[in-house]
C-alpha cells in the first residue's frame, strides 16, 4: 500500500475510520481490519472507542512498528493542562506508549493557538506522539498554525469526496507539502446510487464507491479513512486500490456536482 511521508512519519494512504463504532462491535471491526492488512487506524477521544481499539490492537499480534494510529483532542480540551489530561487518557485507553499522529479535532474560538501548539509540540518532543496536526481547519486557520506559529503540521483532516469541492484548502496544503486526510470519503453511502460513478464502476468491474475511493487515493498528498465495520466492506475498500482510472473517468468525476457536504460544520465552535 502507498504511504504519505510527512513530518517524519509514514502514513498509509488508506486507513480505517472508526467514528460511531463503539464497544465490542468496534473491537471486532478493528481486529478484522488489521487481520486483512489495514495498518492505519483513526480514532478520537470524542468517539469514545479508544479502549475498544486498544484491546483490538493488543489482540491483533501486529507489531507496533507496523501500525499508524491517529487520535484527536476535542475542542473543549484545548487549554494546555486539558490537552495533557486528554492525551494521557487517550494513551491509557489505547494501551500505547505513543501515537503516530495527534490532531486538534475541531477549532475553537476560545483557543489560544500559540499555547495549543506549544503543548502539542512538547508532546512530540517528548516522543509521546510522533507528529501533530489538525482537523477541520480552514485556510485562514491553517495560516495561523503554519505561518504565524510555525507549527510542524503533518496533515489537515477534513471531509473530502467526489461530491465536495475542497480545492481551496487543497491548494494551500499542496503548496506546503501537507497531506489532506479525507474523512467521509464515501459520502456516507451517497455514491451507491450515482449513475455516473456506477457506469465507471461497471467498466472496471467495481462498485461506484470503489471508483470514488480510488479517485481520492490517486491524488497526490491525499489519504482516506473510510469507516467500514463489516469485513466485506473493509475488503472492498482495499480492493479499490486495484482499479486503474483513466483520464476519461477522471473527467466524468470532475464534472459531478461538488456541493454535497455530509458533516455540518455549523456545530463546530469556529468555522469561517
N, C-alpha and C positions, 0 to 999 in steps of 0.2 A: 504493500500500500504506500502511496505517496505521502510524504511528510512536508510540513512547512517549518522552516528554520526561522526562529525569531527570538531575539534577546537571550541567546544561549540555550534554548530548548528546541526540541524536535517534536512537533505535534502532528499526529496522524490526521490527514485531511478529512477522513470520515470518522466520526465518533458517535457515541450513544447518548442522546438526550434523555433525562430522567424526570422532567417536570411532570407532576401529578402521578408519579409512581411512588407507592409507599409500602412499607411493611414487607410481608412475605412475597407479595407479587413483585415488588421492586427487587428484592434479593434474587428471586428466580430469574427475572429478566436480565439482570446484570451477570449472573452466573452463566446464563445461556449465551449472552453476547460474548463474554470472554472465552467461552468454550469453542466458539466458531471463528474466533480470530480478531474480535474487536480489542483494541488496546488504548482507546481514548474514551474516558468516561467523564461526563459533565454533570455536576450537581450544584447545589447551593444550600446555604443554611435555611433559606425560605422554603425549600422543597420539603423539609422535614423528613428526609430519607437518607441522610448521611450514615446513620447507623446500619441500615439495611445494606447500603453499598459497601461499607466497611466489612460487614460479615461476608458479602459475596466475594470481595477481593481476597479476604483471608482464606476462604474455602476453595478458591479457584486454582491455587497452585501456580499461578502466573507470577514470575519474579517481579519484584518492584521495579527493577530497572527497565522492564519491557513496557510498563504502563505509563500513560499520561492521564493524570487526574486533575480536573479543574473544579474548584468550588468558589463561592462568592459570598461577600458580606452584604447584608441587606441595608437599605438606605437609612433605616432607623438606628444603625450602629456605626455611624461614621465619625464619632469622636475617637481620639487616639486610644483611650482606655477601652472603649466599647469594641473597637476593631480588634484589639488584642484578645479581649474576652471571647469574641465571636470566633476568632481564628483558633484559639486554644480549644474551644468546644468542637469546632469542625474537625480538627486533627484527632481529637479523642474519639469522636464518633466514627471517623473513617479508619481508625486503628493504624494511622500512618505517622511517621516522624517528619514527613514533609509532604506538601503537594507540589505539583508541577506548575500550576498557574492559579493565582488568587486574584479575583476580579471585584471591582466595585459593581454591584449588581444593577443599581439604578442611581441616577444622580439625585441630589437633594439640594434645595435652595439654602438649607441651613448649614451645609458642609463648608468647612474651612479646607479648601483643596490643598493648600500648602501642607497643612498638618496631616491630612489624609494620606497624601502620597509620601510624606516623610515617614509615616508609620509603616506603610506598605514596603517602602524601600529598606527600612530597618529589618522587617521580617525577611526580606530577600537576603540582606547582608548576613543575617543570622543562619541562612541556609534552610529556613523552615518553609519557604516557598522558593521555587527555582526562578519564577518570573512573576510579574504583576501586570494587570491590565484592567480594562474597563468593559462595561456592557451598557448598551442603550445610550451612548454618548453622541450628541450632535457634533457637527463640525466645530461649532463655537466652543463647546466644552473640551473637545479634543485639543483645540489650540491652547486652551488654558493649561491642560496637562502636559502636552508635548512641547509647546513653545515657551510658555511662561515658567512653568515649574521644572521643565526638562526631565520629567519622569520617564523611565525606560518602559514605555507601554508596549506590551508584547502582542496585544490584539484589542479589537473592539468587537464585542459580540452583540449583534443586532438581528432583528427579523429581516430575512432576505430570502427571496424565492423568485420564481419566474413570473409572478404576477405582482411584484412590488419593486418599484424603482428605488435603488439606493445609490445612484450614480454620484450624487454629491459627496456623500461620506466616503464612498469607494475611491473617488478621485483623490481625496485628502489622504486616505490611508495608503494608497498605492504610491503616491508621491514620496511617502516617508517609509516605505517598505514595512508597513504594519499590516498584518493579516486581518481579514474580516472573518469572523466565525458566525456562520448563519444558523440562527435558530428558526423554528417553524419552516424548514427548507422545503417541506412538502405541503405547505399552506393548509395544514390541519385537514388533509384529505380532499381539498377542493380540486386537485388535479385529476382525480379519477374520472370525472365527468367532462373534462375538457376535450373537445373533438380534435383540436389541433395537436395536442400532446398525444392523444390516443392514436391518431393517424401516424405520427412519427414513430411511436412505440410499435405499432403493427409492422412497420418496415424493418424494425430491429429485433423483432420477437421479444418485446419488452413491454412493460406497462407504462402508462402516462407518468406515473410517479417516478419510475426509474429514469425515464428520459429527463424529467425536471431535475432530479438529483444529479445526474451526470452532467447536465448543463452547468450547474453550480460548481461541481468539483473540477470541471475542465478549466475554470477561470483561475488565472494566476493569483496567488495570495488569498484564496478563499477556502475555508474549511466548512464543514456542515455537520450538525449534530441532530439528526432526526430522532425523535422519540419512537421507539419500537419495543413493545412489551412482548410480542409473540415472536417465537423463534423464526417462523416463516417470514415475517416482516423484516426481521433483522437480516436474514439471509438475502432477501430480495434487495435490500439496500446495499449489501456487499456486492451482489451480482450486478448492480447498476454500474459498477466500476468497469465492467467488461464491454459496455456499449461504446461504439465509436460514432459520434455525431459528426455530420459533415456541415459544410457552410450553409447549404440549403436548410438543414434542420435548424441551425442557429438563427438564421434569418426569420424563420417562422416563429421561433420562440421570442425573438426580439420584438416581433410585431404584436405580441399579446398585450392586452391592457395591463398596465403596471401600477394599478391603484388599489389593490386588494390587500389591505393590512389585516392581519389576524389578531394581533395583540394591540389593544388600545393603549397608547402611551399616556392617555389622559389621567390614569391612576397614579402615574409617577409624580413625585413632588416637583420635578423640574423638567420640562420638555419645551424647548424653544421652537 
